[in-house]
Amino acid sequence: MSTPPNPCTLLSMRYLKCVFQPRFSGNQIHATLRNGFRAGKLRSIEARKAQILQLAYLLQDNYERFKQSFASDLGRPSLETAFLELDSTISDCKIAYDRVDRWARTERAPFNINFAAFRPVIRKEPKGVVLSISPFNYPLWLALGPMAPLAAGNAFLIPKYMDSDVVRVVYGAVPETTKLLELPWDHILYTGSGRVAKIVCAAAAKTLSPVSLELGGKSPVVIDPNCDLKTAAKRIMWGKCVNAGQTCVAPDYILVQEDGMDTVVKALKEAHDEFYPSDPAASPDFSHIVNNSHFNRIKGLLDKTSGTIAFGGQTDEAKLFIAPTVVHSVKGEDSLMSEELFGPILPVIPVKNLDEAIKFINDRDHPLALYVFSQDASFKNKVFDNTQSGSAVANDTLVHCALDGLPFGGIGPSGSGYHTQKYTFDMFTHLRASLDSPSWSALSMPAIP
């Protein structure tokens, strides 16, 4: 018997949910899951909670193996893996376990004297068989996190944990995903690029499968020159450097008034030097780029920039290393502004005033996140009130994804739909209207002409 693959190595490939087997059969996978759903295996709350608990045990029991795999696959520091993936996903499981009873409870419709006797209610029912397509950058949180409220997880990797009749995993890429998208799904969640999202949506339209998208884009940072710049620089650099910038809500570029640009760049350099007092290439606290293709894409954008590299810029393809890099005096038509960077490069764009910064943002696709650093309420409100983005965050970066009770999702080109915790549960839940009309109600109903 062959040795089972390392859990994280399997999950860190692109696509999750359904099955891994030597001969891929999308129809067989789909049929198995459909039969499991129709058999009502997860109909009871107790059954769902049992699967949620097993998912948490899967993560807890293999905690160190996951950290080792992330270090191997992404060069990711142990602390980052624990904070960004393992602890947060286990926490999501705990929240789902504690709250799924309440989330799934049938709701009464608002009281109406004319229809009170009908006892109208809203039933919370699972949609059925769903497909989650998740990327490499946060394979645990993005793949397993959305499954926790569904009591879904990974059966093949460690069979003792999950019920393989209701959860499967696909290990593959474009051919396997193409085959899966030919089938009808009760919901599809895709996380990735806008380019691939168009392909997913086009395929889903052929089977009328509903789709939610978590994409990305270029998330801007607007800096008030009068803000707490030392703290702002640390939080911006952390958001850009964590996972080597391979985060869909990482700060993508900075907008700051022209006369404050040099001060901001200096503060960013000081924060960088505090994080990496020696060479970042030798630091155990900095990840590398996922593969050669992404490395060459990012390096190509950096090589073509017309901006000025303030610090960083070092690259090493053999190690898939790109140093944290700040480039100032960048223009809107620069190579670094042509696409989402998804790497540790941070352009700084000078603007004349806040109005120009807002126009710059609005002239581009709505981002997944928008960050403002200011202690001035009117400054923050002016940015938030006059722009659109998936989220609007003041004086921090990234942390909104982990806050209990906040939805995570984009708008327009940055995505559609919301997830994390209850919002994930709601995404995969059908709100089924129901009533029970008493026989005597016909006596009081007006005659139909």
C-alpha positions in Angstrom: 0.0 0.0 0.0 1.4 3.4 -0.9 2.0 6.0 1.8 -0.9 8.6 2.1 0.1 12.0 0.9 0.9 14.7 3.4 -2.4 16.5 4.2 -1.1 20.0 3.5 0.8 19.0 0.3 -2.5 17.7 -1.1 -4.5 20.7 0.1 -2.0 23.2 -1.2 -2.8 22.3 -4.7 -5.4 24.4 -6.4 -8.7 22.6 -6.1 -10.8 21.2 -3.3 -13.8 19.2 -2.7 -14.9 15.9 -4.1 -12.2 13.2 -4.3 -8.7 12.1 -5.0 -8.3 8.9 -6.9 -6.0 7.4 -9.5 -8.6 7.5 -12.2 -10.6 10.7 -12.0 -14.4 10.3 -12.5 -16.4 13.5 -11.9 -19.7 11.8 -12.6 -19.0 9.1 -10.0 -17.9 11.6 -7.4 -21.0 13.8 -8.1 -23.3 10.7 -7.8 -21.8 9.6 -4.5 -22.2 13.0 -3.0 -25.7 13.4 -4.4 -26.7 10.0 -2.9 -25.1 11.0 0.4 -27.1 14.2 0.5 -30.4 12.5 -0.4 -29.8 9.9 2.2 -30.0 12.7 4.8 -26.6 12.0 6.4 -26.3 15.6 7.5 -29.9 16.3 8.0 -29.7 16.4 11.8 -27.8 19.1 13.6 -26.1 16.4 15.7 -24.6 14.8 12.5 -23.4 18.2 11.3 -21.7 18.9 14.6 -20.0 15.5 14.6 -18.5 16.3 11.2 -17.4 19.8 12.3 -15.7 18.3 15.3 -13.9 15.8 13.1 -12.7 18.5 10.9 -11.2 20.3 13.9 -9.6 17.1 15.0 -8.1 16.6 11.5 -6.4 20.0 11.9 -5.4 19.6 15.6 -4.0 16.1 15.2 -1.9 17.0 12.2 -0.9 20.5 13.4 2.9 20.0 13.1 2.6 18.1 9.8 0.7 21.0 8.3 3.3 23.5 9.5 6.1 21.4 8.1 4.3 21.2 4.7 3.7 24.9 4.5 7.4 25.4 5.2 8.2 23.0 2.4 5.7 24.3 -0.1 5.8 28.1 0.5 8.8 28.6 2.8 6.2 29.9 5.2 7.3 30.6 8.8 5.7 28.4 11.5 4.1 31.4 13.3 2.4 32.6 10.1 1.0 29.1 9.4 -0.4 28.8 12.9 -1.9 32.3 13.0 -3.2 32.6 9.4 -4.4 29.1 8.7 -4.4 26.5 11.5 -5.6 28.5 14.5 -8.1 30.5 12.5 -9.6 27.5 10.8 -9.9 25.6 14.1 -11.5 28.7 15.6 -14.0 28.7 12.7 -14.8 25.1 13.5 -15.4 25.9 17.2 -17.7 28.8 16.3 -19.7 26.7 13.8 -19.9 23.9 16.4 -21.2 26.2 19.1 -23.6 28.2 16.8 -24.9 25.9 14.1 -28.0 25.1 16.2 -28.9 28.8 16.1 -27.9 29.3 12.5 -30.1 26.5 11.3 -33.1 27.2 13.4 -36.4 27.8 11.6 -37.4 31.5 11.7 -40.9 32.9 12.1 -42.0 35.4 9.5 -42.8 39.0 10.7 -46.1 39.1 12.4 -49.1 40.0 10.2 -52.6 39.9 11.7 -54.1 38.8 8.4 -51.9 35.8 8.1 -50.9 34.9 11.7 -53.1 31.7 11.5 -51.0 30.5 8.5 -48.0 30.1 10.8 -45.6 31.3 8.1 -41.9 30.4 8.7 -38.6 30.3 6.9 -36.8 27.0 6.9 -33.0 26.9 6.7 -32.1 24.0 4.4 -28.8 23.0 2.8 -28.7 23.6 -0.9 -27.4 20.2 -1.7 -24.1 19.2 -3.4 -21.7 22.1 -3.6 -18.3 22.6 -5.2 -15.5 24.7 -3.6 -12.6 25.7 -5.8 -9.8 27.1 -3.7 -6.3 28.4 -4.4 -2.7 27.8 -3.2 -2.1 30.8 -1.0 -4.3 29.9 2.0 -5.3 26.3 1.2 -6.5 25.4 4.7 -8.5 28.6 5.6 -10.0 29.0 2.1 -10.7 25.3 1.5 -11.7 24.0 4.9 -13.0 27.2 6.5 -16.0 27.4 4.1 -16.8 23.8 4.9 -17.0 24.0 8.7 -20.6 25.3 8.8 -21.6 22.6 6.4 -20.0 19.9 8.5 -17.8 19.2 5.4 -14.1 18.3 5.3 -11.5 16.0 3.9 -12.3 12.3 3.8 -9.5 10.8 1.7 -6.5 12.3 3.4 -7.2 10.9 6.8 -10.3 8.6 6.4 -11.0 8.3 10.2 -12.0 11.9 10.3 -14.7 12.6 7.7 -17.6 10.8 6.1 -16.6 10.1 2.5 -20.2 10.0 1.4 -20.6 13.7 2.0 -17.1 15.1 1.5 -14.5 14.5 -1.2 -11.3 16.1 -2.5 -10.0 16.6 -6.0 -6.3 16.7 -6.5 -5.8 18.4 -9.8 -5.8 21.5 -11.9 -7.4 22.7 -15.2 -8.5 19.3 -16.7 -10.1 18.0 -13.5 -11.8 21.3 -12.7 -13.1 21.6 -16.3 -14.7 18.1 -15.9 -16.3 19.1 -12.6 -17.7 22.3 -14.1 -19.6 20.3 -16.7 -21.8 18.9 -13.9 -24.7 20.6 -12.2 -23.9 21.9 -8.7 -26.3 23.3 -6.1 -23.7 26.0 -5.4 -20.1 26.8 -6.5 -17.7 28.9 -4.5 -14.6 30.0 -6.5 -11.6 31.7 -5.0 -9.0 33.0 -7.4 -8.4 35.4 -10.3 -11.0 37.3 -12.3 -9.8 35.7 -15.5 -10.5 32.2 -14.3 -13.7 33.4 -12.7 -15.1 34.3 -16.1 -14.4 30.7 -17.2 -16.1 29.3 -14.1 -19.2 31.5 -14.5 -19.5 30.6 -18.2 -19.4 26.9 -17.4 -21.8 27.2 -14.5 -24.3 29.1 -16.7 -24.7 26.0 -18.9 -26.1 24.0 -15.9 -27.6 27.1 -14.1 -25.4 26.4 -11.1 -25.3 29.4 -8.8 -21.8 30.9 -8.2 -20.2 33.0 -5.5 -16.8 34.6 -6.3 -14.0 35.6 -4.0 -11.5 37.3 -6.3 -9.1 40.1 -5.4 -7.8 43.1 -7.3 -5.6 46.0 -6.4 -6.4 47.0 -2.8 -5.3 50.6 -2.2 -4.0 52.3 0.9 -4.8 55.9 1.4 -2.4 57.7 3.9 -3.2 60.9 5.7 0.2 62.6 6.2 -0.9 63.6 9.7 -1.6 60.0 10.8 0.5 57.9 13.3 2.9 57.1 10.6 5.2 54.8 12.5 2.3 52.5 13.4 0.8 52.8 9.9 4.1 51.8 8.3 4.4 48.7 10.5 0.9 47.6 9.7 1.2 48.2 6.0 4.5 46.4 5.7 3.2 43.5 7.8 0.1 43.2 5.5 2.4 43.3 2.4 5.1 40.9 3.7 3.0 38.2 5.3 2.9 35.2 3.0 5.3 37.1 0.7 2.4 39.3 -0.4 0.4 36.4 -1.8 -2.8 37.5 -0.1 -5.9 38.6 -2.0 -6.4 41.6 0.5 -2.8 42.5 0.8 -2.1 46.3 0.4 -1.4 46.6 -3.4 -0.4 50.3 -3.6 -0.2 53.4 -1.6 -1.7 56.8 -2.4 -0.2 59.8 -0.5 0.1 63.5 -1.0 3.2 64.5 -3.0 4.8 66.5 -0.1 4.4 63.5 2.2 5.7 60.7 0.0 9.4 60.8 1.1 8.3 60.7 4.8 6.1 57.7 4.1 8.8 55.9 2.3 11.2 56.5 5.1 8.8 55.2 7.6 8.3 52.0 5.5 12.0 51.5 5.4 12.3 51.8 9.2 9.5 49.3 9.6 11.2 46.9 7.1 14.5 47.1 8.9 12.8 46.4 12.2 11.1 43.3 10.7 14.2 42.1 8.9 17.4 43.6 10.5 19.5 41.4 8.3 19.0 40.1 4.8 15.3 39.0 4.3 16.6 36.2 2.0 18.2 34.6 5.0 15.3 35.3 7.3 13.2 32.4 8.6 10.3 34.8 8.9 9.7 35.5 5.2 7.9 33.2 2.7 8.9 32.6 -0.9 6.9 32.8 -4.1 4.8 29.7 -4.8 6.4 28.7 -8.2 8.5 29.9 -11.1 5.6 31.2 -13.1 4.5 33.6 -10.4 8.1 34.5 -9.7 8.7 35.5 -13.3 5.4 37.4 -13.6 6.2 39.5 -10.5 9.9 40.0 -11.5 8.8 41.0 -15.0 6.5 43.7 -13.6 9.3 45.0 -11.3 11.8 45.1 -14.2 9.5 47.2 -16.3 8.6 49.8 -13.7 9.3 53.4 -14.4 9.2 54.1 -10.6 12.2 54.4 -8.3 13.1 51.4 -6.1 13.5 52.9 -2.6 14.7 49.6 -1.0 14.5 45.9 -1.8 14.4 44.7 -5.4 16.6 41.6 -4.9 15.4 38.4 -6.5 16.7 34.8 -6.6 14.8 32.5 -8.9 16.5 29.4 -7.6 15.0 30.1 -4.1 11.8 31.7 -5.5 12.8 34.7 -3.4 11.7 38.3 -4.0 12.7 40.8 -1.4 10.1 43.1 0.2 10.3 46.1 -2.2 9.0 49.6 -2.1 8.9 51.6 -5.3 8.1 55.3 -5.2 7.1 57.9 -7.8 4.9 55.4 -9.6 2.4 56.6 -12.2 -1.1 55.2 -12.9 0.0 53.6 -16.2 3.1 51.9 -14.7 3.6 48.1 -15.1 3.1 47.7 -11.4 -0.4 49.1 -11.8 -1.4 46.8 -14.7 -2.6 43.9 -12.6 -2.9 42.6 -9.0 0.7 42.2 -7.8 0.2 39.3 -5.5 3.7 39.6 -4.3 6.0 41.6 -1.9 6.1 44.7 -4.1 4.6 48.0 -2.9 4.2 50.9 -5.2 3.8 54.4 -3.8 1.8 56.8 -5.9 2.0 60.6 -5.2 -1.3 62.6 -5.6 -2.0 66.3 -5.2 -4.8 65.9 -2.7 -7.4 63.5 -1.3 -9.8 64.2 -4.1 -7.3 63.0 -6.6 -6.7 59.9 -4.5 -10.4 59.1 -4.5 -10.7 59.7 -8.3 -7.7 57.4 -8.8 -9.5 54.6 -6.9 -12.8 55.1 -8.6 -11.3 55.1 -12.1 -10.3 51.4 -11.5 -12.1 48.2 -10.6 -13.7 48.0 -7.2 -11.0 46.4 -4.9 -11.6 43.6 -2.4 -10.3 45.8 0.4 -9.6 49.5 0.9 -7.3 50.8 3.7 -7.1 54.3 5.2 -4.6 55.4 7.8 -5.8 58.5 9.6 -6.9 59.7 13.0 -9.2 62.3 11.3 -12.8 61.0 11.2 -13.7 63.4 8.3 -10.7 62.1 6.3 -11.7 58.5 6.7 -15.4 59.1 6.1 -14.6 61.1 2.9 -12.7 58.1 1.5 -15.2 55.5 2.6 -18.3 57.5 1.5 -17.0 58.2 -2.0 -15.6 54.8 -3.0 -16.7 51.2 -3.3 -14.8 48.1 -2.1 -15.4 44.8 -0.6 -14.3 46.0 2.8 -13.3 49.4 4.2 -10.7 49.3 7.0 -9.1 52.1 8.9 -5.7 52.0 10.6 -4.9 48.3 10.0 -4.6 45.7 7.2 -5.8 42.1 6.7 -7.3 41.6 10.2 -10.9 42.2 9.1 -10.8 38.7 7.5 -10.5 37.1 11.0 -12.9 39.3 13.0 -15.9 37.3 14.3 -19.2 38.6 12.8 -17.8 40.5 9.8 -18.6 39.3 6.2 -15.8 38.7 3.8 -16.5 39.3 0.1 -16.0 41.6 -2.8 -18.1 43.8 -5.0 -18.2 43.9 -8.8 -14.8 42.6 -10.3 -13.5 41.8 -6.8 -16.2 39.2 -6.2 -19.8 38.5 -5.2 -21.3 36.9 -2.2 -20.0 36.7 1.4 -18.4 34.1 3.5 -16.7 33.3 6.9 -18.6 31.7 9.7 -22.3 32.4 9.6 -22.0 34.2 6.2 -20.6 30.9 4.8 -23.5 29.0 6.3 -26.0 31.5 4.7 -24.2 31.2 1.3 -24.9 27.5 1.2 -28.3 27.6 2.7 -31.7 27.7 1.0 -34.3 29.9 2.7 -37.4 27.9 2.1 -40.7 29.7 2.6 -43.3 27.6 4.4 -46.8 27.9 5.8 -49.7 25.8 7.1 -53.1 27.1 6.1 -56.0 26.1 8.3 -59.1 24.7 6.7 -61.3 27.5 8.1 -59.2 30.2 6.5 -61.2 29.9 3.2 -64.3 31.2 5.0 -62.6 34.5 5.7 -60.8 35.0 2.5 -62.3 37.4 -0.1 -63.8 35.8 -3.2 -61.5 35.7 -6.2 -63.1 37.4 -9.2 
